[in-house]
Amino acid sequence: MKGRFAAVLPAGGLGKRMGGNIPKQLMVLGGKPVYRYSLETFLSMDEIAEVVMAVPADWKDHFEKEIFGQSPSELDALITNKLKIVVGGAERWQSVENGVNALTSGAEYVLVHDVARPFISKEIILDVCKTLVEKGSCLVAKPAVDTIKIAKDGRVQQTIDRNTVWMAQTPQAASIALLKKLYGRIAAEPLDFTPTDEASILEYFGEHVYIVKGNNLNDKLTTPEDFEIFASRAR
């Protein structure tokens, strides 16, 4: 499977729920910025031919100086040969589109992963790659463990069988050609909703999306309370 896969890491969000005056992906967690964890994981894998990170326009220079201007390290060659930084879009899905359009390695598939999920494992990434080849488009998700209620105006409307509910994570993955085709269709006829992930775009156009089982270590860093929990994991 070597070289058949690329990764796009959207890092364009400003993380308003986290607070502070810098994007949450730049906050230091366990001695290094949040984004470095997943970036280093993808760069270190032979299966991943190329990594594109989509960042906020106002912070692009900061990311470039921090990554490409750092002191020599064992990742230097990988960063030089495999990593590209692009400006993200107004919405997350547009940041991903910018990243996908910047891919040049000739890879067949792309894995999209939020850098706010720093502890993605190589095992899950390999499971995604295997599912892509054997089945098709997929996303990482974990099964719901709590009872799920549908509510309106503060009142419960319905209880859903939690055995059918999965909590979406990333990576979310598809063939590069397929995503580019769907982006073209969106450009010709804009969507009437804002996609929150790649799976929702694939679903909208009738594509099958398979599930790769995730875990709690792959949760998203969102609030200051999360930061405390994640900091303990990074030690």
C-alpha positions as CSV (number, residue, x, y, z in Angstrom):
1,M,0.0,0.0,0.0
2,K,3.0,2.3,0.1
3,G,2.6,5.6,-1.7
4,R,-1.1,5.1,-2.6
5,F,-2.3,7.5,0.1
6,A,-2.1,11.2,0.8
7,A,-3.3,13.1,3.9
8,V,-5.0,16.5,4.2
9,L,-4.9,18.0,7.6
10,P,-7.3,20.9,8.0
11,A,-5.9,23.3,10.6
12,G,-7.9,26.4,9.6
13,G,-10.3,26.7,12.6
14,L,-9.7,29.4,15.2
15,G,-11.0,27.3,18.0
16,K,-13.3,29.9,19.6
17,R,-14.6,27.5,22.2
18,M,-11.1,27.0,23.5
19,G,-10.6,30.7,24.2
20,G,-7.3,32.4,24.0
21,N,-5.8,34.6,21.3
22,I,-4.1,31.9,19.1
23,P,-5.6,29.0,17.2
24,K,-6.0,25.9,19.4
25,Q,-3.8,23.9,17.0
26,L,-0.9,26.1,18.0
27,M,-1.4,25.8,21.7
28,V,1.4,23.8,23.4
29,L,0.4,20.4,24.6
30,G,3.0,18.2,26.3
31,G,5.9,20.3,25.1
32,K,4.9,20.8,21.4
33,P,2.0,22.4,19.5
34,V,-1.2,20.4,19.2
35,Y,-0.9,20.1,15.4
36,R,2.6,18.4,15.6
37,Y,1.2,15.2,17.0
38,S,-0.9,14.1,14.0
39,L,1.4,15.8,11.5
40,E,4.4,13.7,12.7
41,T,2.3,10.6,12.7
42,F,1.3,10.9,9.1
43,L,4.7,12.1,7.9
44,S,6.4,9.1,9.5
45,M,4.3,6.5,7.7
46,D,5.6,5.0,4.4
47,E,2.0,4.5,3.3
48,I,1.5,8.3,3.2
49,A,3.2,9.8,0.1
50,E,2.2,13.4,0.8
51,V,0.8,15.6,3.5
52,V,-1.0,18.9,2.9
53,M,-1.9,21.1,5.9
54,A,-4.5,23.8,5.4
55,V,-4.1,26.7,7.8
56,P,-5.7,30.2,8.5
57,A,-4.4,32.8,6.0
58,D,-3.3,35.1,8.8
59,W,-1.2,32.4,10.4
60,K,0.4,30.8,7.3
61,D,3.7,32.6,7.8
62,H,3.7,31.5,11.5
63,F,3.2,27.8,10.5
64,E,5.9,28.0,7.8
65,K,8.5,29.6,10.1
66,E,7.7,27.2,12.9
67,I,7.8,24.1,10.7
68,F,10.3,24.8,8.0
69,G,12.5,27.2,10.0
70,Q,13.0,24.9,13.0
71,S,16.3,23.5,14.1
72,P,17.5,20.3,12.4
73,S,15.6,17.1,13.4
74,E,14.9,13.6,12.2
75,L,11.8,14.8,10.5
76,D,13.6,17.4,8.3
77,A,13.8,15.2,5.2
78,L,10.2,14.1,5.6
79,I,9.0,17.7,6.0
80,T,10.9,18.9,3.0
81,N,9.8,16.0,0.7
82,K,6.3,15.3,1.9
83,L,4.7,18.4,3.5
84,K,3.0,21.3,1.9
85,I,1.1,24.2,3.6
86,V,-1.8,25.9,1.9
87,V,-4.4,28.5,3.0
88,G,-7.7,27.2,4.2
89,G,-11.1,28.2,3.1
90,A,-14.0,30.0,4.7
91,E,-15.5,26.7,5.8
92,R,-13.8,23.5,6.8
93,W,-14.9,21.6,3.7
94,Q,-13.4,24.4,1.6
95,S,-10.1,24.1,3.5
96,V,-10.1,20.4,2.6
97,E,-10.9,21.1,-1.0
98,N,-7.9,23.5,-1.1
99,G,-5.8,20.7,0.4
100,V,-7.0,18.1,-2.0
101,N,-6.4,20.4,-5.0
102,A,-2.8,21.0,-3.8
103,L,-1.9,17.3,-3.9
104,T,0.8,16.4,-6.5
105,S,2.2,13.1,-5.5
106,G,0.0,11.0,-7.7
107,A,-1.6,9.2,-4.7
108,E,-4.9,7.5,-5.4
109,Y,-6.6,8.1,-2.0
110,V,-6.7,10.9,0.5
111,L,-7.2,10.7,4.3
112,V,-8.6,13.9,5.9
113,H,-7.8,14.3,9.6
114,D,-8.4,17.1,12.0
115,V,-5.2,18.2,13.8
116,A,-7.4,18.9,16.9
117,R,-7.4,15.1,17.2
118,P,-3.7,14.8,18.1
119,F,-3.5,11.2,19.3
120,I,-4.6,9.4,16.1
121,S,-2.9,6.0,16.0
122,K,-1.0,4.4,13.1
123,E,-3.2,1.3,13.6
124,I,-6.4,3.3,12.8
125,I,-4.7,5.0,9.8
126,L,-3.8,1.6,8.4
127,D,-7.3,0.3,9.0
128,V,-8.6,3.3,7.0
129,C,-6.2,2.6,4.2
130,K,-7.2,-1.1,4.1
131,T,-10.9,-0.2,4.1
132,L,-10.4,2.3,1.3
133,V,-8.8,-0.3,-1.0
134,E,-11.2,-3.2,-0.1
135,K,-14.5,-1.3,0.3
136,G,-14.3,2.4,-0.6
137,S,-15.0,5.7,1.1
138,C,-14.9,5.6,4.9
139,L,-14.7,7.4,8.1
140,V,-13.5,6.7,11.6
141,A,-16.3,6.6,14.2
142,K,-16.9,5.3,17.7
143,P,-20.1,3.6,18.9
144,A,-22.4,5.7,21.1
145,V,-22.4,4.4,24.7
146,D,-25.1,6.7,26.1
147,T,-28.8,6.7,25.4
148,I,-29.5,9.1,22.6
149,K,-32.5,11.5,22.8
150,I,-34.0,13.7,20.1
151,A,-35.4,16.9,21.6
152,K,-37.1,20.1,20.5
153,D,-37.7,23.2,22.6
154,G,-36.2,21.5,25.6
155,R,-38.6,18.5,25.4
156,V,-37.7,14.9,24.4
157,Q,-39.3,13.9,21.2
158,Q,-37.8,10.4,20.6
159,T,-35.3,7.9,21.9
160,I,-33.0,6.4,19.3
161,D,-31.5,2.9,19.4
162,R,-27.9,3.7,20.4
163,N,-26.7,0.5,18.7
164,T,-27.3,2.3,15.4
165,V,-25.5,5.5,16.4
166,W,-21.9,6.2,15.8
167,M,-19.9,9.4,16.8
168,A,-18.0,10.6,13.8
169,Q,-14.2,11.2,14.1
170,T,-11.4,11.4,11.5
171,P,-9.7,10.4,9.3
172,Q,-12.5,10.5,6.7
173,A,-11.3,9.2,3.4
174,A,-12.1,8.7,-0.3
175,S,-10.4,8.5,-3.6
176,I,-9.0,11.8,-4.7
177,A,-10.7,11.5,-8.1
178,L,-14.1,11.1,-6.5
179,L,-13.7,14.1,-4.2
180,K,-12.5,16.3,-7.0
181,K,-15.6,15.2,-9.1
182,L,-17.9,16.1,-6.2
183,Y,-16.2,19.4,-5.6
184,G,-16.9,20.2,-9.3
185,R,-20.5,19.3,-8.9
186,I,-20.8,21.6,-5.9
187,A,-19.1,24.4,-7.8
188,A,-21.7,24.0,-10.6
189,E,-24.6,23.7,-8.2
190,P,-23.8,25.0,-4.7
191,L,-25.1,23.0,-1.7
192,D,-28.0,24.3,0.3
193,F,-26.3,23.3,3.6
194,T,-22.8,23.6,5.1
195,P,-21.1,20.2,5.3
196,T,-19.4,19.6,8.6
197,D,-17.3,16.7,7.3
198,E,-16.4,14.8,4.2
199,A,-18.8,12.0,4.9
200,S,-21.7,14.4,4.7
201,I,-20.7,15.4,1.2
202,L,-20.3,11.8,0.1
203,E,-23.6,10.9,1.6
204,Y,-25.4,13.8,-0.1
205,F,-24.2,12.5,-3.5
206,G,-25.3,9.0,-2.7
207,E,-21.9,7.5,-2.1
208,H,-21.4,4.6,0.3
209,V,-19.4,5.5,3.4
210,Y,-18.0,2.6,5.5
211,I,-17.1,2.8,9.2
212,V,-13.7,2.2,10.7
213,K,-13.9,1.8,14.5
214,G,-12.2,4.6,16.4
215,N,-11.7,5.1,20.1
216,N,-11.6,7.7,22.9
217,L,-7.9,8.5,22.3
218,N,-9.0,9.9,19.0
219,D,-11.4,12.4,20.5
220,K,-11.3,16.1,19.5
221,L,-9.7,18.8,21.5
222,T,-12.4,21.5,21.8
223,T,-12.7,23.1,25.3
224,P,-10.3,24.1,28.0
225,E,-11.5,21.1,30.0
226,D,-10.5,18.9,27.1
227,F,-7.0,20.5,27.1
228,E,-6.4,19.3,30.7
229,I,-7.4,15.8,29.8
230,F,-5.3,15.7,26.7
231,A,-2.3,17.2,28.5
232,S,-2.3,14.2,30.9
233,R,-2.3,11.9,27.8
234,A,0.7,13.7,26.3
235,R,2.9,13.2,29.4
